[in-house]
């Protein structure tokens, strides 16, 4: 029997948060490997919105370093994995897409 990945260990917990996963070193590998439980969690509208907010919203100046650097980087990497169901939530949900499109306009 193989040992559970650190990501699966987090997913097994009752009250884990997105930030727990973003802080895990193996999250990108698990995303690329299409870990079903991870993908099902990340595809949720609330999670996609938060991932997007980590990328487009500036952190408070007194925020933890991982909020300033790690979380936006990992969130971006998750989107660049181009997992179909996550991308579908990003572009097909109007609320999520409005965050994305507003951010694009803000940078122009």
Secondary structure, DSSP 8 states (H G I E B T S, - for coil): -----HHHHHHHSTT--HHHHHT-TTHHHHHHTT-HHHHHHHTSHHHHHHHHHHHHS---TTS-HIIIIIHHHHHHHHHHT--HHHHHHHHH-HHHHHHHHHHHHHH-
